[in-house]
Amino acid sequence: METMQRRVHLAFLVFPLVVFGAPRDESGPAQFTTTLSGCRRCCDSLDAPGSSETSPGTNSPRSVPYLIPEVRPYINLTILKGDKGDQGEPGIPGKWGKEGPPGERGAQGPKGNKGQMGAPGDPCKHQYAAFSVGRKKALHSSEGYQALIFDTVFVNLYSHFDMFKGKFYCYVAGLYFFSLNVHTWNFKETYMHVMRNDQEEVILYAQPSDRSIMQSQSLMLELRENDEVWVRLYKRERDNAIYSDDMDIYITFSGYLIKPSLE
């Protein structure tokens, strides 16, 4: 505190000199000459006896001109610096900068606890279906309607075709292709239906002839789940028969899924 008072008093003493400066002549600094043999006080008159003014033409080595310097005091203001103040409050946060590049992948964390059991899902369904079966034995229709039973399996994917009933059961709804091939019998009629459930879809027919021929029928069906597709013989007034033998297979029935339904 005492140091601060001294600094204030010093500032009041020096301030007039800083503002007004040292007094000097308006016309510029005065030039004086003096001889090395005598002394002159700064308050003596220039015309006083004993003075010897050097004429402009005189080039005497004993006379030395000099200027009165202008006094400009300098004050180091750092000595008047006060103590450090308290820290101010933080300013308003600035705008968010641009997102930086992604960092490196961190280390793998510890294994978590086992979660709870989820809800049961829908039963698993195969999105494929195909079958191809045949028959070695000939058949004469003895009833009005008679299902065609097969005895040979070529393909029966997921067992969707029931060999005991001679029916294909649809487990995957969608678009299917079916094909039926038979060999006719001489002088006998061949009359058959490709059935969907209890509805006739197409007919395979051959008139009685003295020649036996291969006859075929094919179609595509849009099936729903649990639909049944099978083949039956239809007996009318004339004998209805299909030919085969125990060595070769003349009768085949095939089908496969082309595209499952979206639902």
Disulfide bonds with the S-S distance in Angstrom:
none
